[in-house]
Amino acid sequence: MIAGLSIGTELRRFAKGRLPRIALVALVFIPLLYGALYLWAFQNPFGEVDKLPVALVNEDQGAVVDGQQTNAGDRIAGQLIDRGDLDWQPVSHQRAMDLVGNDVGTPVISIGDVAFFGPVVTPAPKGEAAGQLWDGCVLVAGTPGFYELKRSRSAGPDFS
């Protein structure tokens, strides 16, 4: 019988040395470690979203409805802030324009010290697609010299 083909002979030879035992332990525990780190990293991906600073510009001047002054913008802004799902930070329209420049419109996104117009997307992506869009925004914001990316709209707003 050929010794290299015998399973028992190979196992006995494997069990004799110290290095093969260390290799076996590494083969078992390294994948377990990677799996545990992966599960830990993705157990609650939205757990810290309430700390994400988001500027809120409210330029609603209010109106008279049924003889009473009402300001829906203040009411909606207050509800957004009270919900606490994001770190809403009321800012002026001028502050937003100072970040991005006056030759663009709104919405304005600021990532660190870089701000740009957009994105304007219809319908708004959800789930993983929204995360991929955000990752793309972060990528272009981190690209020195990035200024503009635009195309004409072929559809109206879709709020579904």
CORNOR-V339416 format. One record per residue. N is the residue number from 1. SS is DSSP state (h for helix, s for strand, l for the rest). PHI is phi in whole degrees, -180 to 180 (NA if undefined). D_FIRST is the distance of its C-alpha to the first C-alpha in Angstrom with 2 decimals. Layout:
# CORNOR-V339416
n:N ss:SS phi:PHI d_first:D_FIRST
n:N ss:SS phi:PHI d_first:D_FIRST
This chain:
# CORNOR-V339416
n:1 ss:l phi:NA d_first:0.00
n:2 ss:l phi:-84 d_first:3.81
n:3 ss:h phi:-63 d_first:6.26
n:4 ss:h phi:-68 d_first:8.90
n:5 ss:h phi:-98 d_first:7.91
n:6 ss:l phi:-86 d_first:7.73
n:7 ss:h phi:-65 d_first:11.46
n:8 ss:h phi:-62 d_first:11.97
n:9 ss:h phi:-63 d_first:10.71
n:10 ss:h phi:-63 d_first:12.93
n:11 ss:h phi:-65 d_first:15.76
n:12 ss:h phi:-64 d_first:15.82
n:13 ss:h phi:-67 d_first:16.00
n:14 ss:h phi:-67 d_first:18.62
n:15 ss:h phi:-75 d_first:20.65
n:16 ss:h phi:-73 d_first:21.04
n:17 ss:l phi:-91 d_first:23.33
n:18 ss:h phi:-80 d_first:26.85
n:19 ss:h phi:-62 d_first:26.85
n:20 ss:h phi:-62 d_first:24.07
n:21 ss:h phi:-67 d_first:26.12
n:22 ss:h phi:-63 d_first:29.25
n:23 ss:h phi:-63 d_first:27.66
n:24 ss:h phi:-64 d_first:26.67
n:25 ss:h phi:-62 d_first:30.24
n:26 ss:h phi:-64 d_first:31.68
n:27 ss:h phi:-63 d_first:29.67
n:28 ss:h phi:-85 d_first:31.11
n:29 ss:h phi:-85 d_first:34.64
n:30 ss:h phi:-64 d_first:35.63
n:31 ss:h phi:-63 d_first:35.60
n:32 ss:h phi:-64 d_first:37.42
n:33 ss:h phi:-64 d_first:39.97
n:34 ss:h phi:-62 d_first:40.58
n:35 ss:h phi:-63 d_first:40.96
n:36 ss:h phi:-65 d_first:43.39
n:37 ss:h phi:-64 d_first:45.43
n:38 ss:h phi:-63 d_first:45.62
n:39 ss:h phi:-64 d_first:46.86
n:40 ss:h phi:-64 d_first:49.30
n:41 ss:h phi:-67 d_first:50.72
n:42 ss:l phi:-111 d_first:51.41
n:43 ss:l phi:-69 d_first:52.41
n:44 ss:l phi:-149 d_first:56.11
n:45 ss:l phi:-67 d_first:56.73
n:46 ss:l phi:-107 d_first:60.45
n:47 ss:l phi:-67 d_first:61.07
n:48 ss:l phi:-112 d_first:63.06
n:49 ss:h phi:-63 d_first:64.98
n:50 ss:h phi:-66 d_first:68.15
n:51 ss:h phi:-99 d_first:68.24
n:52 ss:l phi:-76 d_first:68.19
n:53 ss:s phi:-73 d_first:71.66
n:54 ss:s phi:-131 d_first:73.36
n:55 ss:s phi:-74 d_first:76.86
n:56 ss:s phi:-126 d_first:79.33
n:57 ss:s phi:-102 d_first:82.43
n:58 ss:l phi:-123 d_first:85.20
n:59 ss:l phi:-111 d_first:88.24
n:60 ss:l phi:-66 d_first:89.67
n:61 ss:l phi:-90 d_first:93.45
n:62 ss:l phi:83 d_first:93.92
n:63 ss:s phi:-157 d_first:96.36
n:64 ss:s phi:-96 d_first:99.07
n:65 ss:s phi:-124 d_first:97.88
n:66 ss:l phi:53 d_first:100.42
n:67 ss:l phi:81 d_first:102.71
n:68 ss:s phi:-120 d_first:100.12
n:69 ss:s phi:-73 d_first:98.33
n:70 ss:s phi:-135 d_first:94.58
n:71 ss:l phi:-134 d_first:91.75
n:72 ss:h phi:-66 d_first:88.53
n:73 ss:h phi:-61 d_first:86.74
n:74 ss:h phi:-64 d_first:87.41
n:75 ss:h phi:-65 d_first:86.33
n:76 ss:h phi:-67 d_first:83.04
n:77 ss:h phi:-60 d_first:82.31
n:78 ss:h phi:-61 d_first:82.99
n:79 ss:h phi:-64 d_first:80.66
n:80 ss:h phi:-62 d_first:77.85
n:81 ss:h phi:-66 d_first:78.31
n:82 ss:h phi:-66 d_first:78.60
n:83 ss:h phi:-61 d_first:75.37
n:84 ss:l phi:74 d_first:73.41
n:85 ss:l phi:-75 d_first:70.45
n:86 ss:l phi:-136 d_first:70.90
n:87 ss:s phi:-89 d_first:72.85
n:88 ss:s phi:-68 d_first:75.87
n:89 ss:s phi:-124 d_first:78.17
n:90 ss:s phi:-62 d_first:81.59
n:91 ss:s phi:-135 d_first:82.62
n:92 ss:l phi:-82 d_first:85.42
n:93 ss:h phi:-60 d_first:85.09
n:94 ss:h phi:-63 d_first:86.21
n:95 ss:h phi:-61 d_first:83.37
n:96 ss:h phi:-63 d_first:80.84
n:97 ss:h phi:-70 d_first:82.62
n:98 ss:h phi:-62 d_first:82.75
n:99 ss:h phi:-70 d_first:78.94
n:100 ss:h phi:-107 d_first:78.44
n:101 ss:l phi:107 d_first:81.73
n:102 ss:l phi:-86 d_first:84.68
n:103 ss:l phi:-94 d_first:83.68
n:104 ss:l phi:-130 d_first:81.18
n:105 ss:l phi:-106 d_first:81.52
n:106 ss:l phi:-119 d_first:79.70
n:107 ss:l phi:-78 d_first:77.10
n:108 ss:s phi:-120 d_first:76.10
n:109 ss:s phi:-115 d_first:72.73
n:110 ss:s phi:-118 d_first:72.45
n:111 ss:s phi:-123 d_first:69.11
n:112 ss:l phi:67 d_first:69.76
n:113 ss:l phi:-94 d_first:72.51
n:114 ss:s phi:-109 d_first:71.95
n:115 ss:s phi:-130 d_first:73.72
n:116 ss:s phi:-153 d_first:73.88
n:117 ss:s phi:-75 d_first:75.31
n:118 ss:l phi:103 d_first:73.17
n:119 ss:l phi:-79 d_first:70.85
n:120 ss:l phi:-106 d_first:72.77
n:121 ss:l phi:-133 d_first:70.34
n:122 ss:l phi:-140 d_first:71.21
n:123 ss:l phi:-73 d_first:69.82
n:124 ss:l phi:-65 d_first:68.43
n:125 ss:l phi:-69 d_first:64.63
n:126 ss:l phi:-130 d_first:63.04
n:127 ss:l phi:63 d_first:59.81
n:128 ss:h phi:-61 d_first:57.11
n:129 ss:h phi:-63 d_first:59.37
n:130 ss:h phi:-66 d_first:62.06
n:131 ss:h phi:-64 d_first:59.60
n:132 ss:h phi:-66 d_first:58.49
n:133 ss:h phi:-63 d_first:62.17
n:134 ss:h phi:-62 d_first:62.86
n:135 ss:h phi:-58 d_first:59.90
n:136 ss:h phi:-65 d_first:61.40
n:137 ss:h phi:-63 d_first:64.81
n:138 ss:h phi:-64 d_first:63.38
n:139 ss:h phi:-63 d_first:61.60
n:140 ss:h phi:-69 d_first:64.80
n:141 ss:h phi:-65 d_first:66.85
n:142 ss:l phi:-88 d_first:64.62
n:143 ss:l phi:-95 d_first:65.04
n:144 ss:l phi:-58 d_first:67.86
n:145 ss:l phi:87 d_first:70.44
n:146 ss:l phi:-74 d_first:69.58
n:147 ss:l phi:-125 d_first:72.89
n:148 ss:l phi:-154 d_first:72.85
n:149 ss:l phi:-148 d_first:70.86
n:150 ss:l phi:-152 d_first:72.90
n:151 ss:l phi:-146 d_first:73.25
n:152 ss:l phi:-71 d_first:75.88
n:153 ss:l phi:-80 d_first:75.56
n:154 ss:l phi:-114 d_first:75.04
n:155 ss:l phi:-147 d_first:75.42
n:156 ss:l phi:-79 d_first:77.61
n:157 ss:l phi:-60 d_first:76.51
n:158 ss:l phi:-127 d_first:74.20
n:159 ss:l phi:-98 d_first:74.26
n:160 ss:l phi:-74 d_first:71.90
